[in-house]
Every structure is written in C-alpha cells, then in structure tokens.
Amino acid sequence: MNRLTIRGTALALGLFFDATFFLCALWGLVVPQSWETMARIWEAVLPGFTWLTPASFLFGLVEAFLYGWYVALVFVPLFNYFEGGRRAEAEQPGMARPREALHHP
C-alpha cells in the first residue's frame, strides 16, 4: 500500500469539511426549523463562529478547512507509521507473506 501524504490528505479533508459546512449552512437557510439546532452545533464546533453573517460564513469555511489540516497532521504520520510496521512484519524471514484478498467478478 502506498504511503499517505500530509498535503494530499489535508487538502482532501479540508475540502470535504468545507463542502459539508457549506451544505449544512445551506440546509439551515432553506429549512428554517433546523436553523436553531444547526446554529448551536456549528457555534459549538467552530470557536468564534456565529450564525450566519457573510463574515462568519467565510470564517467557518476557513476553520473547517483548518480542521481538515489538523486531522491530516495527526492521522497521516500515525497511519504511515503503523502501516510501515505491518510491512516490516510481513518481510521478516521465516514469516509467510500475507496473501492478497480474492476479488470476485
């Protein structure tokens, strides 16, 4: 398995979190009954965010993107470390190499 890169993973997660934030904000505007609940959730998750002014919306997008970078900075080194350890275990002499999973058509 290929090693993950922090940059690629962080960009993917940052954009995913931004898309999620955008869709939730849009949902909160389209469905007014969910506005109060949605606002409380985002205000709790994103420090400094208030529902919903143009400036706070941009601030929320930036914070969501930064959360993606944070997750990648923590997750990728851990994943690569433990995945590298599995590869080293499989390559030890006298140990059987793990077989690939069978793919059915």
C-alpha atoms as a printed R data frame, in Angstrom:
    type eleno elety resid chain resno       x       y       z
1   ATOM     1    CA   MET     A     1   0.000   0.000   0.000
2   ATOM     2    CA   ASN     A     2   1.251   3.487  -0.805
3   ATOM     3    CA   ARG     A     3   2.079   5.903   1.964
4   ATOM     4    CA   LEU     A     4  -0.295   8.796   2.534
5   ATOM     5    CA   THR     A     5   0.970  12.344   2.143
6   ATOM     6    CA   ILE     A     6   0.013  15.054   4.589
7   ATOM     7    CA   ARG     A     7  -0.589  17.611   1.831
8   ATOM     8    CA   GLY     A     8  -2.895  15.410  -0.254
9   ATOM     9    CA   THR     A     9  -4.838  14.131   2.729
10  ATOM    10    CA   ALA     A    10  -5.126  17.611   4.257
11  ATOM    11    CA   LEU     A    11  -6.421  19.156   1.032
12  ATOM    12    CA   ALA     A    12  -8.946  16.345   0.573
13  ATOM    13    CA   LEU     A    13 -10.180  16.576   4.173
14  ATOM    14    CA   GLY     A    14 -10.192  20.390   4.158
15  ATOM    15    CA   LEU     A    15 -12.319  20.496   1.016
16  ATOM    16    CA   PHE     A    16 -14.588  17.744   2.350
17  ATOM    17    CA   PHE     A    17 -15.134  19.657   5.607
18  ATOM    18    CA   ASP     A    18 -15.769  22.879   3.633
19  ATOM    19    CA   ALA     A    19 -18.326  21.140   1.413
20  ATOM    20    CA   THR     A    20 -20.017  19.705   4.500
21  ATOM    21    CA   PHE     A    21 -20.086  23.118   6.190
22  ATOM    22    CA   PHE     A    22 -21.483  24.750   3.039
23  ATOM    23    CA   LEU     A    23 -24.238  22.141   2.651
24  ATOM    24    CA   CYS     A    24 -25.182  22.377   6.340
25  ATOM    25    CA   ALA     A    25 -25.312  26.184   6.183
26  ATOM    26    CA   LEU     A    26 -27.439  25.972   3.032
27  ATOM    27    CA   TRP     A    27 -29.734  23.450   4.728
28  ATOM    28    CA   GLY     A    28 -30.076  25.749   7.742
29  ATOM    29    CA   LEU     A    29 -31.169  28.586   5.462
30  ATOM    30    CA   VAL     A    30 -33.535  26.506   3.320
31  ATOM    31    CA   VAL     A    31 -35.227  24.689   6.199
32  ATOM    32    CA   PRO     A    32 -35.858  27.332   8.879
33  ATOM    33    CA   GLN     A    33 -36.972  24.793  11.525
34  ATOM    34    CA   SER     A    34 -33.461  23.346  11.599
35  ATOM    35    CA   TRP     A    35 -31.783  26.760  11.849
36  ATOM    36    CA   GLU     A    36 -31.596  26.935  15.645
37  ATOM    37    CA   THR     A    37 -30.199  23.421  16.058
38  ATOM    38    CA   MET     A    38 -27.750  23.854  13.181
39  ATOM    39    CA   ALA     A    39 -26.540  27.172  14.592
40  ATOM    40    CA   ARG     A    40 -25.880  25.699  18.046
41  ATOM    41    CA   ILE     A    41 -23.931  22.788  16.596
42  ATOM    42    CA   TRP     A    42 -21.677  24.937  14.409
43  ATOM    43    CA   GLU     A    43 -21.148  27.514  17.143
44  ATOM    44    CA   ALA     A    44 -20.020  24.714  19.467
45  ATOM    45    CA   VAL     A    45 -17.727  23.053  16.902
46  ATOM    46    CA   LEU     A    46 -16.208  26.214  15.382
47  ATOM    47    CA   PRO     A    47 -14.900  28.650  18.037
48  ATOM    48    CA   GLY     A    48 -15.731  32.265  17.192
49  ATOM    49    CA   PHE     A    49 -18.397  31.327  14.636
50  ATOM    50    CA   THR     A    50 -21.821  32.974  14.915
51  ATOM    51    CA   TRP     A    51 -24.820  32.107  12.748
52  ATOM    52    CA   LEU     A    52 -24.883  33.391   9.867
53  ATOM    53    CA   THR     A    53 -23.344  36.559   8.547
54  ATOM    54    CA   PRO     A    54 -21.191  36.684   5.400
55  ATOM    55    CA   ALA     A    55 -18.068  37.251   7.516
56  ATOM    56    CA   SER     A    56 -18.859  34.373   9.887
57  ATOM    57    CA   PHE     A    57 -19.642  32.121   6.917
58  ATOM    58    CA   LEU     A    58 -16.169  32.771   5.465
59  ATOM    59    CA   PHE     A    59 -14.669  32.337   8.930
60  ATOM    60    CA   GLY     A    60 -16.482  28.996   9.234
61  ATOM    61    CA   LEU     A    61 -15.116  27.863   5.863
62  ATOM    62    CA   VAL     A    62 -11.572  28.749   6.953
63  ATOM    63    CA   GLU     A    63 -11.983  26.967  10.292
64  ATOM    64    CA   ALA     A    64 -13.465  23.855   8.665
65  ATOM    65    CA   PHE     A    65 -10.548  23.753   6.199
66  ATOM    66    CA   LEU     A    66  -8.051  24.115   9.061
67  ATOM    67    CA   TYR     A    67  -9.729  21.241  10.905
68  ATOM    68    CA   GLY     A    68  -9.017  19.117   7.822
69  ATOM    69    CA   TRP     A    69  -5.340  20.051   8.042
70  ATOM    70    CA   TYR     A    70  -5.299  19.268  11.760
71  ATOM    71    CA   VAL     A    71  -6.785  15.804  11.217
72  ATOM    72    CA   ALA     A    72  -4.296  15.091   8.428
73  ATOM    73    CA   LEU     A    73  -1.327  16.284  10.519
74  ATOM    74    CA   VAL     A    74  -2.286  13.847  13.262
75  ATOM    75    CA   PHE     A    75  -3.648  10.938  11.219
76  ATOM    76    CA   VAL     A    76  -1.174  10.609   8.325
77  ATOM    77    CA   PRO     A    77   2.018  10.119  10.374
78  ATOM    78    CA   LEU     A    78   0.233   7.616  12.604
79  ATOM    79    CA   PHE     A    79  -1.168   5.734   9.622
80  ATOM    80    CA   ASN     A    80   2.174   5.664   7.816
81  ATOM    81    CA   TYR     A    81   3.986   4.555  10.978
82  ATOM    82    CA   PHE     A    82   1.649   1.666  11.697
83  ATOM    83    CA   GLU     A    83   1.282   0.674   8.044
84  ATOM    84    CA   GLY     A    84   5.089   0.669   7.701
85  ATOM    85    CA   GLY     A    85   5.309  -1.581  10.760
86  ATOM    86    CA   ARG     A    86   2.936  -4.061   9.157
87  ATOM    87    CA   ARG     A    87   5.090  -4.160   6.038
88  ATOM    88    CA   ALA     A    88   8.211  -4.810   8.117
89  ATOM    89    CA   GLU     A    89   6.451  -7.657   9.946
90  ATOM    90    CA   ALA     A    90   5.460  -9.265   6.656
91  ATOM    91    CA   GLU     A    91   9.011  -9.112   5.304
92  ATOM    92    CA   GLN     A    92  10.687 -10.840   8.275
93  ATOM    93    CA   PRO     A    93  12.471 -14.076   7.308
94  ATOM    94    CA   GLY     A    94  10.575 -17.208   8.146
95  ATOM    95    CA   MET     A    95   7.212 -15.467   8.119
96  ATOM    96    CA   ALA     A    96   4.637 -16.259   5.498
97  ATOM    97    CA   ARG     A    97   3.753 -13.325   3.300
98  ATOM    98    CA   PRO     A    98   0.091 -12.284   3.607
99  ATOM    99    CA   ARG     A    99  -1.950 -13.139   0.545
100 ATOM   100    CA   GLU     A   100  -3.973 -10.613  -1.369
101 ATOM   101    CA   ALA     A   101  -7.726 -10.732  -0.941
102 ATOM   102    CA   LEU     A   102  -9.581 -12.602  -3.643
103 ATOM   103    CA   HIS     A   103 -11.618 -10.415  -5.950
104 ATOM   104    CA   HIS     A   104 -14.821 -11.885  -7.283
105 ATOM   105    CA   PRO     A   105 -16.225 -10.676 -10.609
